[in-house]
Amino acid sequence: SLLNKEDKIGATIHIIDSEEIDTGPIIGSVSIPANPKMSLVRNIFSVYKSGIPYLSAIISSIAKNESIALSPQNNGTYYSFPTIHDIAKFRELGLFFYENGDHQKIIRSIYEEP
């Protein structure tokens, strides 16, 4: 998302029904504004942090045998591990995969009040 200068970064929660990546029916998704001033690692962590309450609610519904609405895949974009070309382009754009101190910022954000 950052590499393509997209406004949002997100993750999809879906049923895994084959060995292929992101092919099963979609349960839901979360997205947040992409922040090019933060490293890729912190952006990804921010998506996961935003998605945990949603994922928790889904797990709770499954545990209670409640029905869950599913949507078919819509040929969304899947970004895999970056290639050497991607890394070079990332650096050209002045973006960072990881910045010194990111791990501390991530740990602190876990304990912040919402």
Buried (B, 14 or more C-beta within 10 A) or exposed (E): BBBEEBEEBBBBBBEEEEEEEEEBBBBBBBBBEBEBEBBBBBBBBBBEBBBEEBBEEBEEEEEEEEEEEEEEEEEEEEEEEBEEEBEEBBEEEEBBBEEEEBEEBBEEEEEEEE
